[in-house]
Amino acid sequence: MALELGLDTFGDVTRGADGQMLSHAQVIRNVIDEAVLADRVGVDFFGVGEHHRADFAVSAPEVVLAAIATRTTRIRLGSAVTVLSSDDPIRVFQRFATVDAASNGRAEVILGRGSFTESFPLFGFKLEDYETLFEDKLDLFAELVNSESVTWTLDLFAELVNSESVTWSGSTRPPLADQRVFPPIETGKLTTWIGVGGSPQSVVRAVRYDLPLMLAIIGGDPERFKPYVDLYHRAYAEIKRPVKPIGVHSPGYIAATDEQAREEIWCDYKQMRDRIGKVRGWPPMQRSEFDQEVDHGSLYVGSPETVAKKIARTARTLGLSRFDMKYSAGPLPHDKLMACIELYGTKVIPMVREMLG
């Protein structure tokens, strides 16, 4: 399939024109405006991440996506990612089915275990159950997605009798016996990706549930993920089923020139990276490390032509169906994010399509 080009944001709390940090409420309104612009300039997908911490404004991406749906017409809308481990799979499915209805079938969900763990104590889950929670809840979510194969008609009573129901049992919640979940997806199935940070077990899990793979590549040469792509293909060959799409999520930023892009994002990117790194035991980021990531790693920073060449190279190397650039970077202001989005849609996307033929 042709490469789709999307944008992701975590709703990073940004600086206003006066240099002061904006409120979470204003950041959410700005994210909605950013998505509207992305729709207008031809971006294929807009993803909103879920976090439960002070530096990110979005804790309920589905609500933000529903608001975006009312102001957009064509762009696909999804999460980046939804932390399924600390949520209820049925409620997640219902919320995205609602976004799908509001957007006339444009909803997607990317499910992940969560690289940030604030949601676990917030919702009463134990971190030692990290793997078990995700595995069990993904199993139920896959059942919900696969049950959505009924085409609904106006004969509501007949559909209630004949529509497929879900029977499931696991270890993290009470079992389901012949239960139906509403609202149903209007046509087809809810597009569901598995977000993977780079473990072979996660790649094989995506194949086991027959779901597309979204690789989060936030550092180092993207080519180092080629073995995971090869594993994904081999696993599908073993079960003799067609390979599902592969996508990549990576950070980036675009300005008129390479120098301008680097200088505009550097301080804010470092601030975000150091804040997260302090908790995770990383040393402060040096400018040389930043430049190395831009030149040879997974930071897609530069002029439209520079970024387009790098995206095209990654897409060819990994055989991608989707590339999503995380365009927000710590307190980097809204006006610069809007300029980046416009360049991505009007300059980068046409260049990538031309480079890939």
N, C-alpha and C positions, 0 to 999 in steps of 0.2 A: 504494500500500500504506500501511497505518497506520504512523505514526512509531514506530520502535523507539528506546528510550532506554537507553543503556549507560554504563558507567564504565570509565575507563582509569587505569592506574598504571604508572610506570616503576620501582616498588620503591625510591622515594627513601629513602635512609638517614635515619632519624628519631631524635629524642631520646627517651630513656626517662623514667620518672617522676622519676629523680634528676638530670635535666638532661644526662646524658652520652649520647653517641651510641651507638645500639645496634649490635650486630654485624650483619654482612650475613646471617648465618644466622637471627638472630631476626627481622630485617626480612622475610625470605622466609616464615617461619612466620606473621608478622602479615598479609602479603599474602594468604595462603591463608585465614586467618580473615576477612579483609575480603571476599573473594569469597563465602565461605559466607554471610555476612550479606547481601550483595547478592542472592544467590539467594533468600534467605528473604523479603526485603522487596519482591520483584517486579521487580528490574532485569532488562532483557532481555539484556544482553551485558556480559561482563567481559573487558577487554583488558589484556594485560601486555606492556610494552615490552622491547626487547632493547638493552642497553648494556654497554660493556666499560670502565667507569671507576669510580673509588672512590665517587662520590656516589650511585650506583644499584646496588642489590643483585642485580638479575636480569640474568644473561647468557644463560640458557637458558630462555626463556619456556615452551617446550613441556613441559619437566619440571615447572615450577610448575603449568601448566595441567592436566597429567595428575594431579597431586596434588589439585588443586581438583575435578577430575571425579569423584574417588572420594567427595567429601563434598557434592556438589550434585546436583540432580535435573533442573532445567529451564533454567537460565541458559546462554546460548550462550557459548562460550569461544574466545578468539583472541588474536592478537598485536597490538601497537600501537607499533611495527611490527616485522616481521622484516627484517633487513638482508640482502636477497637477494644483493646485489653481492659480499659477502665470505663467502658460504656456498655450499654445493653444492645446486643445485635438487633433485636426486634425494633427498638426505638430508633437506632441508626438507620435501619432500612426504611422505616416509616417516614423519617425526616427527609431522606433523600428521595423517596418516592413522591413526597409532597413537592420538593424542589423540581423534580422531573415534570410533575403536572403543571406547576406554575410557569415553567420555562418551555412548555410544549416539547418535552422529550430531550432536553439538552443536559441533563444531570449525569454526573459521574461521581464515583467515590474511589479514593485511594486509601486502602486500609493499611495501618502500620501498628507496630508494637509501641512506638513512641521513643525517640531518642532523649526527650525530656520526660522526666518521671513525676512532675508535680501533680499530675492528675491522680496518681495512685493513692497517696495519703488523703487527698482532697475528697475522693469518693469512697474511701474506706477499703482499698485493696492493698495487699502485701506485695512488696517488691520481690520477695522470694518466689512469688507465684507468677512472675513476669512471663515466662514461656508457657506455662500451663494455661493461663488466662487467654493468651492470644490464640493458641492452638484450638482450645475448646470453643471460643467465641467465633473464630473464623469458620469452624466446622458448621456451626449453626447458621452463620450468615450465608455460607455457600448453599445451604439447604433452602434458605429464603429466596435467594437469587434464582436458583434452578426451579423453584416451584412456580415462578412467574412466567408460565408458558400459555396461559389462557387468554384468549381474545374476548374481551367483555362485550356484551351486547346490551340492548335496552331492556331485555328481559331479565331484570335483576334477580327475581326468584330462581329462575333456571340457572343463572350463574352461581348463585349461592349454593345450589345443590350440586352443580357439576364442576365448579372450579376446584383446582388442586389445593390440598391442605398440607400442613407440615406436621410430621411426627418426628421427634428428635429427643435424644437424651445425651447428657454429658455430665461433667463433674463440677461445673462452676455455677449452675443455676438449675431450677426445677425443670423436669422434662416437659415436652409438648406432646399432646396427643390429639391428632386430627384438628389442629388449629389453623384458622385462616388469618392472614395479616392484611390490613387495609391502611392506606389505599394501595391497590395493585398498580404496577407499571402499566401505562396505557397501551403501549405497543412494545413487543420484544422483551428484553431483559435490561436491568440496571447495569450499565457498564461499570465493572468493578476491577480495579487494579490492586496488586499487592506491592506495597512499598518495601524495598529491600536495601539495607545499608551495606551489604557485602559479605554475607555468610552463605556457604553452599547449601546449608540446611534450608534457608529461607527460599533459595532458588528452587529447590526440589519441592518445597511445600507449595509454591505457586503452581507448579506443573500438576501436582497431585489434585489440586482443586480446579485445574484447567482455567487459570486466570492470567491475564496480562501482567507483565513484570515491569515495575517502575524502579529503576536503580537511582538511589540518591548518591551522587558522586560530588562530594564537596571539597575534595583535596586530592592532589596527585594527578598523574597522567591518566586521562580517561581510558587509555588502552589497557591499563592494568585490570580493567573489569572484563576484558575479552574472555578469560577463562569462565566467568560466570555466564556469559552469553552462550559460550560453547556448551556448558553444562545444561543450560536451559534447552538448547536444541537437542542434545543427546537424550535428555530425559523424555522429551516429547517423542523422539524417534522410538524409544523403548515401548511407549504405550500406543504407538502407531496412531497418533492424532495430529492434526495440523497445529503448527506452532502459533501461539498467540502473540500479539504485538509486544514489543520491548520499547520502553521509554527511559529517558534520563532526565533527572532534575539536578541542576547545577546553578550556582550563583553567578551573577553577571551584572554589567552596567554599561550603557552606551552613551557616548557624547559625540560631538562633531569630529574630534580628533582623538588619537590614542593618548596623547599627553593630557588633554583636558579630562578624559574619562578617568584616568589613573589619579589625577590630582583631586578631582571632585569626590571620588569614593574612598580614597585611602584612609583618611582620618576616621570617618564614620564606620568603615568596615573594620578597622583595627579596634575601635571602641567596642563594637558588638562582639568581635572575636575574642577580645581579652576578657570581657565580662563573662562570657560563657566558659572560656578557658580557665578562669580563676577557680570555678567550681569543679572543673574536670581535671585540674592539675596540669594544664598546658602552660608553657612559658609565654610571656607577652610576645605578640607578633612583631617581628622586625620588618622594615621596609624591603629588605632583600628577600625575605620569605614571600611577601606579597607579590613582588615583581616576578619571582620564580613561578608562582602559581598562575600569574597572568600570562607569562611567556610560554610555560610548558605544562601547566597543571590544569585545574578545573575552574579557574576564574575567567569568565568570558567578558573581559573588560577591554574597551577600546572603541575605535571608530566603527561605523556600521560595516565597512568592508572587512576589518580585522575580525570582528565578532562573527560575521557571516562565514568567513573562511574556517574559523575554528569550529563552529557548529557543524558545518558541512563535513569537516574531517572526522569529527566524533560520530556523526550519523553514518558515514561510510564504514568506519572502523568497527562499530558495534552493530550495524544493521538495524538502525532505529526506525520505529514508526512514529515516535513522538519525542520532541525535545522541549522541555519546560525550563525557562530561565527564571530563577528567583531574583527579581529585580530590586527588591527592597533590601536595605542594608543599614540596620541600626537607625540612628537619628537622621539619616540622609533626607533632606526636606522633600515635601510633596511636589513642589514645582519641578525639581530635578527628576523625580520619579516619573512625572507626566511627560517630560521631555524625552526621557529614556524610552517610555512606552511608545511614543509617537515614532521615534527613530526605528524601534524594533519592528513595528508594523509596516511603516512606509518604506523603509530602506533595507533592513536586515532580511525580513522574510522574502521579499522578491529576489534578493541576491542569492540566498540559500537555495531557493527553488531553481534558479538559473544554473547555479553551480552543480546541482544534483541532476540536472537535465529533466 
